[in-house]
Amino acid sequence: MGELSPCNGREFRLFRNNEGPKMTTTSEIHEIPITRSPAVRTPWAFVPSLYFQQGLPVIIVQQVSVLLYKKMGMPNDQIGLWTSLVVWPWILKMLWGPLVDLHGKKRNWVLGTQALIGIALGLCALAVTTKSFLAVTLGIFFITAFLSATHDIALDGYYMLALPKDRQAFFMGIRTTFFRLAMVFSNGFLVILAGRWEQAGMPIAESWRSALLVGAAFYLALMAYAHFTMPKVEADQPASSSQNRADQPSFGEALRSFFTQEKVIPIFLFILLYRFGESMLTKMAGPFLLDTREAGGLGLETLQVGMILGNVGVICLVAGGLLGGILISKFGLKKCVWPMAIFMNLPNPFYIWAAKTQPGPSAVYLLTAVEQFAYGFGMAAYMVFAMYAAQRSRFATSHYAIVTGLMALGAMLAGIISGYLQQSVGYFWFFVIVCLSTIPGMILLLFIPLDEGERNESTPTRSH
């Protein structure tokens, strides 16, 4: 990738080698006449907002929907089931990930799916007040998930094309931070808005409709911003446009190259199970806070839950993720992964204590802060491993779609059983099961190639 430098009213593209900046010769400078305003080239202009946009529909579909349906009177087993089943597109995106690689520019995929996601969120908001709100909103959430999954594929591919590898590593923490800031906006700001309108006397359905409309409007505004700030990258071309037909990838080859790699079974199981227990906890955390004390919950108001999950929790989640990323960049994944995995699961037993003692809001704020910090800290290792696992072949976009699809599959399975388990055994024993469910993912750390990704990052190989 090159960078643009203005000089005497013209643009010059300066090409760099793999060792970073160097002195350029005349033959290495290609003059490009300006025919329009030069595109913004700093990643700070587009990476933060794009990954905020990546996070917003994910959080609304997977987490805000849980609080919405709880306030609308759905039981926990049905909430866990339906809000988990709508995530299928994030799992199956590995099937059409190669199609995004093969057809069209990833920038166009990103902008097109953003427009459709904004419209879908607006329609979902309007559907909340209808008589058949459950079936209609679930259908729209499923469509939103499909669009969001396609957006993820294109955006992650665009990211790997628009930024050189050293900048990719630097901005990994930035993109994760802004993805999680979408949680502050969704679980925090939007839920607090709904809670305030509830307290002001607005019917529950109307308060949530208004909050979701605010979210849809903000998302569409960000789409307009992305249109002007995303640079057009020369390398952003369909993989099928290769002039050498022998080099053109196929749909099957992209999938096969992932599932035939060395140690694929432990890699597959690790991605599936590493956060299985945490995913169960996350799905039932909202209902636990909202349920009455008689039902075993903590009896908090919507406004309080928005403050706890959306503000305090996410701020600590971001802080943990940033610290985890810094430590991995300094010491490497292999040295950090074990302490980070252990630390991620340490706070889970405190939910057993909370279910037993049913503490007040102050203790819940502290519990959520510690648990979310630990989760963000441990997830940093998980995400870095996922990126390494995807970048060992020329099908990086497709492989990352497969990896994140497996992540979503593990979260979906955990979410589906979470509601039924909680209804069957109560919150206390549910959180005991959560703690036990973290053990398989820890054991698999012994079998996955923790240093292979780091080694291959500097010397990538082609998968066959």
LUMNULUM-637640 format. One record per residue (C-alpha): residue number from 1; y, x, z. Coordinates in steps of 0.001 Angstrom, whole numbers, plus 500000, padded with zeros to 6 digits. Example, Ala and Ser with C-alpha at 12.3 -4.5 7.8 and 13.67 -1.06 7.14 Angstrom:
<pazas>
+------+--------+--------+--------+
| resi |     c2 |     c1 |     c3 |
+------+--------+--------+--------+
|    1 | 495500 | 512300 | 507800 |
|    2 | 498940 | 513670 | 507140 |
+------+--------+--------+--------+
</pazas>
This chain:
<pazas>
+------+--------+--------+--------+
| resi |     c2 |     c1 |     c3 |
+------+--------+--------+--------+
|    1 | 500000 | 500000 | 500000 |
|    2 | 503477 | 501156 | 499350 |
|    3 | 506766 | 500605 | 501093 |
|    4 | 510062 | 499729 | 499445 |
|    5 | 513143 | 501819 | 500035 |
|    6 | 516536 | 500798 | 498677 |
|    7 | 518488 | 503495 | 496863 |
|    8 | 521674 | 503051 | 494838 |
|    9 | 521000 | 499385 | 494176 |
|   10 | 517439 | 500019 | 492959 |
|   11 | 514012 | 499881 | 494577 |
|   12 | 511550 | 502731 | 494681 |
|   13 | 507902 | 502394 | 495715 |
|   14 | 506724 | 505409 | 497698 |
|   15 | 502963 | 505890 | 497674 |
|   16 | 501292 | 507494 | 500666 |
|   17 | 497965 | 509222 | 501072 |
|   18 | 495498 | 508516 | 503868 |
|   19 | 497129 | 511053 | 506151 |
|   20 | 500395 | 509181 | 506483 |
|   21 | 503872 | 509987 | 505099 |
|   22 | 504305 | 513073 | 502966 |
|   23 | 506886 | 514588 | 500690 |
|   24 | 506792 | 512895 | 497323 |
|   25 | 507225 | 514428 | 493901 |
|   26 | 508911 | 512867 | 490928 |
|   27 | 505554 | 511776 | 489526 |
|   28 | 504840 | 509854 | 492702 |
|   29 | 507990 | 507708 | 492558 |
|   30 | 507936 | 504671 | 490300 |
|   31 | 511225 | 502954 | 489729 |
|   32 | 511044 | 499158 | 489927 |
|   33 | 514131 | 497288 | 488725 |
|   34 | 515316 | 494536 | 491013 |
|   35 | 515112 | 491106 | 489408 |
|   36 | 515445 | 489131 | 492654 |
|   37 | 516096 | 489758 | 496326 |
|   38 | 513515 | 492195 | 497626 |
|   39 | 510757 | 490665 | 499752 |
|   40 | 510785 | 491369 | 503448 |
|   41 | 508262 | 494152 | 503959 |
|   42 | 508142 | 494691 | 507709 |
|   43 | 505059 | 493038 | 509229 |
|   44 | 507194 | 491894 | 512155 |
|   45 | 508795 | 489355 | 509819 |
|   46 | 505575 | 487524 | 508956 |
|   47 | 502591 | 488558 | 511115 |
|   48 | 503754 | 486916 | 514389 |
|   49 | 504630 | 483555 | 512839 |
|   50 | 501516 | 483442 | 510642 |
|   51 | 499169 | 483976 | 513559 |
|   52 | 501086 | 481449 | 515640 |
|   53 | 500371 | 479051 | 512784 |
|   54 | 496735 | 480091 | 512766 |
|   55 | 496453 | 479236 | 516442 |
|   56 | 498293 | 475916 | 516561 |
|   57 | 495781 | 473665 | 514740 |
|   58 | 492864 | 475435 | 516447 |
|   59 | 494257 | 474715 | 519915 |
|   60 | 495227 | 471133 | 519094 |
|   61 | 491803 | 470299 | 517640 |
|   62 | 489699 | 472136 | 520222 |
|   63 | 491704 | 471911 | 523447 |
|   64 | 494619 | 469462 | 523321 |
|   65 | 492212 | 466830 | 521977 |
|   66 | 490185 | 467169 | 525200 |
|   67 | 493220 | 466260 | 527326 |
|   68 | 494234 | 463493 | 524908 |
|   69 | 490820 | 461797 | 525008 |
|   70 | 490560 | 462243 | 528784 |
|   71 | 493872 | 460426 | 529245 |
|   72 | 492669 | 457721 | 526835 |
|   73 | 489680 | 457054 | 529107 |
|   74 | 486751 | 458827 | 527399 |
|   75 | 483920 | 460145 | 529651 |
|   76 | 483290 | 463885 | 529850 |
|   77 | 479978 | 463867 | 527978 |
|   78 | 481564 | 462148 | 524979 |
|   79 | 484608 | 464414 | 525130 |
|   80 | 482428 | 467523 | 525150 |
|   81 | 480272 | 466196 | 522305 |
|   82 | 482912 | 465001 | 519849 |
|   83 | 485527 | 467699 | 520421 |
|   84 | 482794 | 470272 | 519842 |
|   85 | 481297 | 468674 | 516726 |
|   86 | 484650 | 468689 | 514920 |
|   87 | 484620 | 472499 | 514963 |
|   88 | 481831 | 472660 | 512348 |
|   89 | 484216 | 473833 | 509598 |
|   90 | 485068 | 476970 | 511600 |
|   91 | 481341 | 477688 | 511731 |
|   92 | 480529 | 476893 | 508115 |
|   93 | 483541 | 478710 | 506698 |
|   94 | 481222 | 481640 | 506068 |
|   95 | 479791 | 479541 | 503232 |
|   96 | 483061 | 479227 | 501344 |
|   97 | 484641 | 482471 | 502553 |
|   98 | 483445 | 484272 | 499400 |
|   99 | 485086 | 481566 | 497271 |
|  100 | 488475 | 482461 | 498768 |
|  101 | 487674 | 486107 | 497994 |
|  102 | 486721 | 485317 | 494411 |
|  103 | 489310 | 482745 | 493336 |
|  104 | 493076 | 482741 | 493679 |
|  105 | 495560 | 484845 | 495618 |
|  106 | 495243 | 484745 | 499378 |
|  107 | 498984 | 484199 | 499807 |
|  108 | 498716 | 480976 | 497793 |
|  109 | 495689 | 479880 | 499823 |
|  110 | 497641 | 480460 | 503039 |
|  111 | 500706 | 478465 | 502000 |
|  112 | 498713 | 475634 | 500432 |
|  113 | 496526 | 475072 | 503473 |
|  114 | 499548 | 475251 | 505775 |
|  115 | 501205 | 472368 | 503926 |
|  116 | 498072 | 470232 | 504191 |
|  117 | 497563 | 471073 | 507889 |
|  118 | 501108 | 469955 | 508700 |
|  119 | 500523 | 466631 | 506938 |
|  120 | 497167 | 466156 | 508708 |
|  121 | 498698 | 466752 | 512133 |
|  122 | 501373 | 464147 | 511395 |
|  123 | 498765 | 461593 | 510316 |
|  124 | 496716 | 462284 | 513437 |
|  125 | 499765 | 461622 | 515605 |
|  126 | 500295 | 458249 | 513931 |
|  127 | 496602 | 457380 | 514340 |
|  128 | 496663 | 457775 | 518145 |
|  129 | 498240 | 454337 | 518620 |
|  130 | 495823 | 452490 | 516315 |
|  131 | 492960 | 450285 | 517574 |
|  132 | 490335 | 452573 | 516028 |
|  133 | 492063 | 455696 | 517278 |
|  134 | 488849 | 457534 | 518247 |
|  135 | 487139 | 457347 | 514841 |
|  136 | 490360 | 457913 | 512894 |
|  137 | 491628 | 460842 | 514974 |
|  138 | 488200 | 462511 | 514976 |
|  139 | 488076 | 462210 | 511191 |
|  140 | 491530 | 463731 | 510848 |
|  141 | 490690 | 466466 | 513347 |
|  142 | 487631 | 467326 | 511236 |
|  143 | 489760 | 467553 | 508080 |
|  144 | 492319 | 469646 | 509975 |
|  145 | 489519 | 471948 | 511116 |
|  146 | 488344 | 472396 | 507517 |
|  147 | 491866 | 473231 | 506354 |
|  148 | 492446 | 475519 | 509325 |
|  149 | 489151 | 477356 | 508723 |
|  150 | 490116 | 477961 | 505088 |
|  151 | 493555 | 479099 | 506245 |
|  152 | 491866 | 481564 | 508641 |
|  153 | 489801 | 483081 | 505833 |
|  154 | 492798 | 483552 | 503568 |
|  155 | 495148 | 484788 | 506285 |
|  156 | 492757 | 487391 | 507669 |
|  157 | 492102 | 488609 | 504126 |
|  158 | 495835 | 488733 | 503397 |
|  159 | 496407 | 490640 | 506645 |
|  160 | 493915 | 493331 | 505649 |
|  161 | 495593 | 493657 | 502233 |
|  162 | 499232 | 493531 | 503341 |
|  163 | 498912 | 496128 | 506112 |
|  164 | 497383 | 499632 | 505925 |
|  165 | 494626 | 500299 | 508446 |
|  166 | 496797 | 502120 | 510959 |
|  167 | 499200 | 499157 | 510995 |
|  168 | 496276 | 496717 | 511203 |
|  169 | 495192 | 498312 | 514478 |
|  170 | 498744 | 498273 | 515852 |
|  171 | 499358 | 494633 | 514944 |
|  172 | 495981 | 493431 | 516224 |
|  173 | 497506 | 492950 | 519668 |
|  174 | 500596 | 491316 | 518161 |
|  175 | 498635 | 488764 | 516135 |
|  176 | 496421 | 487959 | 519128 |
|  177 | 499499 | 487511 | 521312 |
|  178 | 501120 | 485052 | 518931 |
|  179 | 497860 | 483178 | 518414 |
|  180 | 497841 | 482694 | 522167 |
|  181 | 501508 | 481765 | 522240 |
|  182 | 500386 | 478825 | 520121 |
|  183 | 498393 | 477876 | 523221 |
|  184 | 501602 | 477927 | 525254 |
|  185 | 503207 | 475638 | 522710 |
|  186 | 500204 | 473302 | 522368 |
|  187 | 498584 | 473220 | 525811 |
|  188 | 501914 | 473787 | 527502 |
|  189 | 504956 | 472439 | 525707 |
|  190 | 503294 | 469527 | 523882 |
|  191 | 501188 | 468460 | 526880 |
|  192 | 504218 | 468710 | 529176 |
|  193 | 506186 | 466574 | 526716 |
|  194 | 503442 | 463943 | 526776 |
|  195 | 503358 | 464121 | 530581 |
|  196 | 507111 | 463691 | 530930 |
|  197 | 507111 | 460699 | 528587 |
|  198 | 504245 | 459221 | 530624 |
|  199 | 506276 | 459650 | 533812 |
|  200 | 509262 | 458021 | 532102 |
|  201 | 507187 | 454865 | 531572 |
|  202 | 506098 | 455347 | 527970 |
|  203 | 502514 | 454129 | 527288 |
|  204 | 499968 | 456962 | 527196 |
|  205 | 499126 | 456533 | 523502 |
|  206 | 502793 | 456500 | 522465 |
|  207 | 503616 | 459552 | 524574 |
|  208 | 500822 | 461557 | 522935 |
|  209 | 501786 | 460295 | 519474 |
|  210 | 505335 | 461542 | 519997 |
|  211 | 504166 | 464918 | 521289 |
|  212 | 501837 | 465460 | 518315 |
|  213 | 504613 | 464494 | 515883 |
|  214 | 506759 | 467239 | 517417 |
|  215 | 503898 | 469685 | 516840 |
|  216 | 503464 | 468615 | 513204 |
|  217 | 507192 | 468933 | 512472 |
|  218 | 507364 | 472402 | 514006 |
|  219 | 504308 | 473539 | 512028 |
|  220 | 505843 | 472396 | 508728 |
|  221 | 509065 | 474243 | 509588 |
|  222 | 507038 | 477429 | 510090 |
|  223 | 505364 | 476857 | 506727 |
|  224 | 508759 | 476884 | 505043 |
|  225 | 509599 | 480114 | 506881 |
|  226 | 506316 | 481695 | 505742 |
|  227 | 507091 | 480890 | 502111 |
|  228 | 510177 | 483117 | 502233 |
|  229 | 508866 | 485937 | 504436 |
|  230 | 505320 | 486602 | 503191 |
|  231 | 505535 | 489513 | 500722 |
|  232 | 503690 | 489293 | 497429 |
|  233 | 501122 | 492060 | 497693 |
|  234 | 500044 | 493816 | 494508 |
|  235 | 496472 | 494137 | 495776 |
|  236 | 496291 | 490386 | 496478 |
|  237 | 494158 | 489504 | 493489 |
|  238 | 490904 | 487529 | 493184 |
|  239 | 487879 | 489793 | 493629 |
|  240 | 486459 | 488259 | 490439 |
|  241 | 489365 | 489675 | 488394 |
|  242 | 487789 | 493138 | 488264 |
|  243 | 487907 | 494507 | 484738 |
|  244 | 484452 | 496021 | 485161 |
|  245 | 482011 | 493083 | 485158 |
|  246 | 479391 | 495211 | 486892 |
|  247 | 481737 | 495539 | 489893 |
|  248 | 482386 | 491814 | 490199 |
|  249 | 481011 | 490488 | 493506 |
|  250 | 478905 | 487363 | 493757 |
|  251 | 478821 | 484619 | 496344 |
|  252 | 475301 | 485512 | 497394 |
|  253 | 475971 | 489236 | 497558 |
|  254 | 478804 | 488783 | 500039 |
|  255 | 476588 | 486758 | 502391 |
|  256 | 473527 | 488945 | 501883 |
|  257 | 475398 | 492156 | 502602 |
|  258 | 476262 | 490933 | 506091 |
|  259 | 472830 | 489629 | 507060 |
|  260 | 471007 | 492736 | 505794 |
|  261 | 473070 | 495285 | 507713 |
|  262 | 471479 | 497493 | 510353 |
|  263 | 470986 | 495888 | 513807 |
|  264 | 472021 | 492501 | 512454 |
|  265 | 469894 | 490575 | 515002 |
|  266 | 471555 | 491965 | 518162 |
|  267 | 474957 | 491748 | 516425 |
|  268 | 474254 | 488103 | 515540 |
|  269 | 473128 | 487212 | 519070 |
|  270 | 475971 | 489104 | 520736 |
|  271 | 478632 | 487330 | 518681 |
|  272 | 476917 | 484023 | 519436 |
|  273 | 476392 | 484474 | 523183 |
|  274 | 479028 | 486871 | 524540 |
|  275 | 481412 | 484108 | 525619 |
|  276 | 478939 | 481225 | 525865 |
|  277 | 479551 | 480645 | 529577 |
|  278 | 483306 | 481011 | 529224 |
|  279 | 483300 | 478468 | 526373 |
|  280 | 481550 | 475913 | 528591 |
|  281 | 484100 | 476528 | 531316 |
|  282 | 487026 | 476235 | 528906 |
|  283 | 485801 | 472887 | 527542 |
|  284 | 485519 | 471301 | 530997 |
|  285 | 488490 | 473010 | 532673 |
|  286 | 490930 | 470281 | 531589 |
|  287 | 488729 | 467373 | 532709 |
|  288 | 488079 | 469213 | 536002 |
|  289 | 491802 | 469403 | 536679 |
|  290 | 492457 | 465787 | 535632 |
|  291 | 489445 | 464054 | 537213 |
|  292 | 489972 | 462315 | 540536 |
|  293 | 488821 | 463997 | 543729 |
|  294 | 486306 | 461210 | 544194 |
|  295 | 484739 | 462227 | 540858 |
|  296 | 484646 | 465888 | 541931 |
|  297 | 487829 | 466955 | 540126 |
|  298 | 491194 | 468116 | 541433 |
|  299 | 493242 | 464990 | 540654 |
|  300 | 496229 | 466691 | 538989 |
|  301 | 498823 | 464979 | 536789 |
|  302 | 499182 | 465603 | 533041 |
|  303 | 502438 | 467476 | 533613 |
|  304 | 500783 | 469803 | 536143 |
|  305 | 497853 | 470486 | 533818 |
|  306 | 500274 | 471377 | 531028 |
|  307 | 502016 | 473863 | 533298 |
|  308 | 498729 | 475382 | 534514 |
|  309 | 496798 | 475645 | 531235 |
|  310 | 499684 | 476016 | 528814 |
|  311 | 502140 | 478225 | 530649 |
|  312 | 500734 | 480165 | 533602 |
|  313 | 497251 | 480445 | 532080 |
|  314 | 498342 | 481553 | 528627 |
|  315 | 500926 | 484045 | 529874 |
|  316 | 498181 | 485742 | 531871 |
|  317 | 495798 | 485452 | 528912 |
|  318 | 498302 | 487263 | 526688 |
|  319 | 498909 | 489944 | 529318 |
|  320 | 495179 | 490559 | 529680 |
|  321 | 494708 | 490751 | 525915 |
|  322 | 497556 | 493219 | 525483 |
|  323 | 496263 | 495461 | 528260 |
|  324 | 492758 | 495317 | 526800 |
|  325 | 494021 | 496278 | 523352 |
|  326 | 496013 | 499201 | 524745 |
|  327 | 493018 | 500549 | 526647 |
|  328 | 490691 | 500237 | 523639 |
|  329 | 493179 | 502027 | 521384 |
|  330 | 493411 | 504844 | 523941 |
|  331 | 489796 | 505248 | 525066 |
|  332 | 487764 | 503564 | 522322 |
|  333 | 485575 | 500478 | 522318 |
|  334 | 482411 | 502175 | 523561 |
|  335 | 484025 | 503361 | 526807 |
|  336 | 485873 | 500116 | 527472 |
|  337 | 483459 | 497346 | 526556 |
|  338 | 481284 | 497365 | 529693 |
|  339 | 484087 | 497284 | 532298 |
|  340 | 485966 | 494709 | 530196 |
|  341 | 482923 | 492449 | 529865 |
|  342 | 482232 | 492606 | 533600 |
|  343 | 485866 | 491952 | 534462 |
|  344 | 485977 | 488958 | 532100 |
|  345 | 483220 | 487173 | 534006 |
|  346 | 484160 | 488129 | 537573 |
|  347 | 486552 | 485188 | 538200 |
|  348 | 484060 | 482498 | 537107 |
|  349 | 482472 | 482137 | 540587 |
|  350 | 485858 | 481079 | 541938 |
|  351 | 485444 | 477823 | 540009 |
|  352 | 482349 | 477191 | 542137 |
|  353 | 484578 | 477606 | 545184 |
|  354 | 487217 | 475289 | 543710 |
|  355 | 484631 | 472587 | 542995 |
|  356 | 483367 | 472885 | 546580 |
|  357 | 486704 | 472946 | 548416 |
|  358 | 488963 | 471053 | 545952 |
|  359 | 492097 | 473118 | 546738 |
|  360 | 495687 | 472084 | 546069 |
|  361 | 497825 | 472972 | 543027 |
|  362 | 499017 | 476345 | 544369 |
|  363 | 495489 | 477724 | 544599 |
|  364 | 494689 | 476313 | 541146 |
|  365 | 497683 | 478138 | 539643 |
|  366 | 496408 | 481420 | 541111 |
|  367 | 492804 | 480768 | 540068 |
|  368 | 493791 | 479950 | 536488 |
|  369 | 496094 | 482977 | 536279 |
|  370 | 493348 | 485387 | 537377 |
|  371 | 490648 | 483763 | 535233 |
|  372 | 492785 | 483718 | 532086 |
|  373 | 493962 | 487310 | 532570 |
|  374 | 490332 | 488411 | 532885 |
|  375 | 489319 | 486340 | 529858 |
|  376 | 492053 | 487857 | 527685 |
|  377 | 491115 | 491325 | 528902 |
|  378 | 487443 | 490870 | 528041 |
|  379 | 488106 | 489098 | 524754 |
|  380 | 490024 | 492124 | 523452 |
|  381 | 486746 | 494060 | 523235 |
|  382 | 485045 | 491111 | 521549 |
|  383 | 487726 | 490800 | 518866 |
|  384 | 487860 | 494530 | 518143 |
|  385 | 484076 | 494588 | 517738 |
|  386 | 484351 | 491598 | 515392 |
|  387 | 486901 | 493408 | 513231 |
|  388 | 484744 | 496528 | 513087 |
|  389 | 481682 | 494469 | 512184 |
|  390 | 483590 | 492876 | 509293 |
|  391 | 485132 | 496019 | 507827 |
|  392 | 481960 | 497957 | 507115 |
|  393 | 481748 | 496637 | 503556 |
|  394 | 483956 | 495766 | 500598 |
|  395 | 483571 | 492075 | 501518 |
|  396 | 485807 | 492381 | 504577 |
|  397 | 487323 | 488900 | 504161 |
|  398 | 483938 | 487236 | 503753 |
|  399 | 482347 | 489198 | 506567 |
|  400 | 485157 | 488369 | 508956 |
|  401 | 484686 | 484711 | 508060 |
|  402 | 480998 | 485054 | 508938 |
|  403 | 481759 | 486766 | 512247 |
|  404 | 484368 | 484215 | 513305 |
|  405 | 482073 | 481426 | 512129 |
|  406 | 479371 | 482708 | 514465 |
|  407 | 481956 | 482834 | 517250 |
|  408 | 482792 | 479192 | 516583 |
|  409 | 479088 | 478270 | 516493 |
|  410 | 478544 | 479734 | 519952 |
|  411 | 481630 | 477932 | 521276 |
|  412 | 480536 | 474647 | 519678 |
|  413 | 477032 | 474757 | 521156 |
|  414 | 478491 | 475596 | 524562 |
|  415 | 481006 | 472754 | 524266 |
|  416 | 478396 | 470185 | 523251 |
|  417 | 476166 | 470811 | 526252 |
|  418 | 479053 | 471297 | 528699 |
|  419 | 479926 | 467616 | 529038 |
|  420 | 476311 | 466507 | 529410 |
|  421 | 475618 | 469229 | 531988 |
|  422 | 478695 | 468339 | 534009 |
|  423 | 477838 | 464639 | 533969 |
|  424 | 474248 | 465408 | 535025 |
|  425 | 474787 | 467930 | 537828 |
|  426 | 478455 | 467590 | 538845 |
|  427 | 481203 | 470178 | 538728 |
|  428 | 479768 | 472462 | 541447 |
|  429 | 476393 | 473091 | 539807 |
|  430 | 478001 | 473072 | 536370 |
|  431 | 480081 | 476112 | 537316 |
|  432 | 476961 | 477791 | 538745 |
|  433 | 475310 | 477360 | 535327 |
|  434 | 478435 | 478770 | 533680 |
|  435 | 478073 | 481961 | 535702 |
|  436 | 474398 | 482326 | 534799 |
|  437 | 475194 | 481767 | 531114 |
|  438 | 477262 | 484955 | 530972 |
|  439 | 474221 | 487184 | 531583 |
|  440 | 472590 | 487186 | 528082 |
|  441 | 475780 | 488354 | 526379 |
|  442 | 476100 | 491201 | 528878 |
|  443 | 472505 | 492329 | 528267 |
|  444 | 473097 | 492434 | 524490 |
|  445 | 475748 | 495111 | 525010 |
|  446 | 472820 | 497508 | 525362 |
|  447 | 471682 | 496875 | 521782 |
|  448 | 474771 | 496507 | 519572 |
|  449 | 476312 | 499514 | 517696 |
|  450 | 479475 | 499989 | 519733 |
|  451 | 480515 | 503241 | 518046 |
|  452 | 479411 | 502466 | 514495 |
|  453 | 482435 | 500350 | 513644 |
|  454 | 484835 | 503014 | 514844 |
|  455 | 483065 | 505667 | 512790 |
|  456 | 482926 | 503529 | 509660 |
|  457 | 486531 | 502496 | 509943 |
|  458 | 487607 | 505926 | 508781 |
|  459 | 484818 | 506256 | 506246 |
|  460 | 484024 | 502789 | 504990 |
|  461 | 480777 | 502222 | 503166 |
|  462 | 479790 | 499675 | 500618 |
|  463 | 477134 | 497174 | 501658 |
|  464 | 474355 | 496283 | 499242 |
+------+--------+--------+--------+
</pazas>
